């Protein structure tokens, strides 16, 4: 049976008019008819602007990397379209140099190429190869530098390391990021006629008195105490001490301190630095007492820290004497506390019981008293570090930092010393607020009032020759040795020869040290034999002669020791024994120091040649660590000693300064 036929499709209705009545279709042109007609130039332009799909570009980049790694011809990487032709992306028509340049103008592809080149280079060279090449290049650059350039670079690195040390501030200030930008305000103002002076007038006065002042808004120079507004009773007291006119460091230092400015004071020994920092703290304490009398548990408002007990006691006695003169002139009484090791603080209990204004201390005992809360520094706004280079250098830096933690507010800070190397100045300037640096003579230079004589004496002949040297001048005389046992031997020898002598060094008890200083100052004893404990800051009247039985290892110590004579404008003599045991480097420092002070240089010192001079190094620039003129920073004995002490965990010297 045959299947039924399929039903026919219903007839289509003709399209009606309307917006969607007709479908739009793309007209297909005949294959024989070209779509466009264009020239060769248009062909190149079209080829360069033709869109390349992302997948093809990625494959091109991959092929470029592979061809570079294999070291092949890399035709596809040069044309940029070779791979597209192989994968059906259109004809890879090369248009010569111009066409190739046009095809390489794609910005994204250029950036990718840079990354690819870097990846290829790293693929070819390992990090080890790159490090080796870098070291070789640095070695070549180092070989091209002169010795002078190398020394300068090494000096710069060490100075940067010191400057990068944590500044002198409390932990609270460091943690909170507190940075004081303005100095303290005080009620003191210079007289109107001095304020009206021009900067040129002040510059002429500084030049006349050999004062170098550096800083912003440096206060004017004042040449007499009356114009500084110092009370008449204090002026009369100073006149009894033969101080009728300020010294150069006082002309600039006192107005700076009275104005509340932070200061770094550098001047030769015996130039009056103690008065430059003690008088401002006294006047500040008197002003605070006048505002509101101190009661039990209050104070201090000012603090002076010294490296040794003897120097602290001397400063304490000086401040007490000026304070007594103020009382006689009708000013209120101020309390001064001595806080040093070796004495019972029960003696100071009377001062502490009724409130006090000023503390003179050594670092160790001061830190102990603060930790035990015997007193606080909540009201303290004045801090002075005497012999500051020793205080913030290796030995006492940690103690000073611990003391700074007890300050609760901004303070005025003063640093004084006869020797202030550049590395300490750079470090200190970071810790002070807009400091004024006052320099009277080169830091570390010897006083020009001292006649320096250097004698070559064999070790076994020193004792006998010492007796001859004692005949040069009338007593009193100080003999220095850097060995405590040698100090005792010299004293014993002098006593056997009938010379009235006392000895002082760090191993003596506090009573023995105080007796020796009292007997020597009063004239009961003619000769004091001392270690370095008596060399820093102590002021003995009428010392005409200082004998260095052994030459100190550091030229800084030599400057401090001979500075016990030739003080306050008087002339003194310093005799130094040297021999084969003295380091040649130390002798070279001594040679340049004598030349700087225009002293006679003995022939055996003249014969010592400076190796830096032959290499073109400047011998008169000075070591930035210790200030010695005869060596560079890499040969500095002080730097080596500091490194050795740091390794051994050394914290304090043997002079009892800490306690």
HUURQUI-V10731 format. One record per residue. NEAR is the number of other C-alpha atoms within 12 Angstrom. Layout:
<<NEAR> <NEAR>>
This chain:
<<3> <4> <6> <7> <6> <6> <8> <8> <7> <6> <7> <8> <7> <8> <11> <10> <8> <8> <9> <9> <10> <11> <9> <8> <6> <6> <6> <9> <10> <8> <7> <8> <9> <9> <10> <10> <10> <12> <10> <13> <14> <16> <20> <25> <21> <20> <27> <28> <17> <21> <17> <28> <17> <14> <15> <24> <27> <22> <25> <34> <34> <23> <30> <33> <32> <23> <21> <26> <21> <14> <15> <15> <16> <23> <22> <30> <31> <28> <33> <38> <41> <30> <31> <29> <20> <15> <18> <14> <23> <19> <22> <28> <26> <25> <24> <13> <13> <16> <27> <26> <19> <23> <32> <24> <18> <20> <12> <15> <22> <17> <15> <21> <28> <16> <16> <25> <21> <16> <19> <22> <18> <16> <18> <18> <16> <14> <13> <12> <15> <16> <13> <14> <15> <14> <14> <14> <14> <14> <13> <12> <14> <17> <13> <13> <15> <15> <21> <23> <19> <22> <26> <23> <19> <20> <28> <23> <18> <27> <26> <19> <17> <28> <23> <19> <25> <21> <28> <38> <35> <27> <20> <19> <22> <18> <12> <11> <12> <17> <22> <21> <15> <18> <28> <26> <19> <23> <15> <25> <24> <29> <20> <12> <12> <22> <21> <14> <19> <15> <17> <13> <17> <27> <22> <17> <24> <31> <19> <16> <24> <22> <30> <32> <35> <24> <21> <18> <20> <30> <40> <40> <42> <36> <28> <24> <33> <21> <26> <37> <24> <30> <27> <22> <24> <33> <27> <22> <26> <25> <17> <14> <17> <16> <21> <20> <24> <32> <34> <39> <45> <42> <41> <48> <51> <48> <42> <46> <50> <40> <31> <37> <43> <47> <48> <53> <54> <46> <44> <45> <46> <44> <39> <36> <44> <42> <37> <41> <46> <44> <41> <44> <41> <47> <41> <36> <39> <33> <25> <31> <26> <17> <11> <14> <21> <29> <18> <19> <22> <28> <36> <42> <42> <43> <48> <52> <50> <51> <51> <47> <43> <46> <38> <45> <37> <33> <42> <33> <23> <28> <38> <27> <28> <39> <35> <24> <27> <30> <21> <18> <19> <16> <24> <25> <32> <40> <41> <42> <41> <45> <45> <39> <32> <30> <22> <15> <22> <14> <15> <22> <21> <17> <29> <31> <21> <23> <32> <39> <47> <48> <48> <45> <45> <45> <44> <36> <35> <40> <32> <25> <27> <26> <17> <12> <14> <25> <34> <33> <36> <23> <28> <34> <37> <45> <44> <47> <46> <43> <44> <40> <41> <40> <40> <43> <39> <32> <32> <34> <33> <29> <33> <39> <28> <24> <37> <40> <25> <32> <33> <20> <24> <34> <36> <42> <44> <48> <48> <53> <48> <46> <48> <45> <41> <33> <34> <41> <37> <29> <32> <40> <30> <26> <37> <34> <31> <29> <38> <39> <40> <45> <40> <42> <29> <34> <42> <43> <43> <45> <42> <35> <28> <35> <29> <39> <31> <35> <30> <26> <26> <19> <20> <14> <17> <27> <28> <18> <24> <36> <26> <15> <30> <32> <18> <21> <24> <19> <31> <35> <42> <55> <50> <45> <38> <32> <28> <25> <20> <24> <35> <28> <22> <38> <36> <22> <23> <29> <21> <14> <15> <14> <25> <28> <35> <39> <44> <45> <40> <32> <25> <25> <20> <26> <18> <19> <33> <25> <21> <32> <37> <23> <23> <32> <26> <17> <23> <19> <27> <35> <44> <48> <48> <45> <43> <45> <39> <43> <42> <43> <43> <40> <36> <35> <26> <29> <37> <34> <41> <49> <50> <45> <45> <43> <42> <35> <32> <39> <40> <43> <41> <47> <48> <42> <51> <53> <50> <47> <44> <34> <33> <33> <23> <24> <25> <36> <36> <43> <38> <37> <36> <31> <24> <17> <19> <25> <21> <28> <31> <36> <40> <36> <45> <46> <36> <36> <39> <34> <24> <27> <25> <19> <23> <21> <25> <22> <13> <21> <30> <20> <13> <22> <22> <27> <20> <25> <20> <12> <17> <17> <25> <23> <29> <27> <28> <35> <39> <38> <45> <44> <42> <46> <41> <42> <41> <40> <36> <25> <29> <30> <29> <33> <30> <19> <21> <24> <18> <15> <18> <18> <12> <11> <14> <18> <27> <30> <27> <24> <35> <36> <41> <36> <34>>
